Amino acid sequence: MGRCFGSNGTSYNFFDASDSTWNQVWVDNAGNVLRLKGNPNPEGAMVMTSELLQNAEGQGYYHQISWIPHDDGSVTQLWVTLNEKMEVASTLFQGVYKKK
């Protein structure tokens, strides 16, 4: 997945048959791990959300990454943080992937 937490990393994606969810585990070279879990939504976007995390001030937040397909074959990746009410707090990344 590229850079997160100010370092380089790699993501591993898999389907967990025990709970019928898609999962992503992102691991960076500093030992940070981000775990996301989800499924496609009714509109066809894959949406994965982390467990509730705590920032340095003790506030709870979630990471959420969505992959949104478009009719032209491109896919938008949107990575946001959500507050404890599941409202968007910030956008960390938004990009469009297109086939060559």
SULWO-V941892 format. One line per field, one symbol per residue. phi: phi as a letter, one per 20 degrees, with the letter a starting at -180 (. if undefined). burial: + if it has 9 or more other ideal C-beta (glycine too) atoms within 8 Angstrom, else -. Layout:
phi: ???
burial: ???
This chain:
phi: .ndblmbebcdcdbeeffclceccddcdfdnfccdcbrbfegeneeccceffdcefeneebcecccddfcgenfcedcdcddefemefdadebbbddcff
burial: ---+--+-+-+----+----++++++++---+-+++++------++++++--+------+++++++++-----++++++++++-----------------
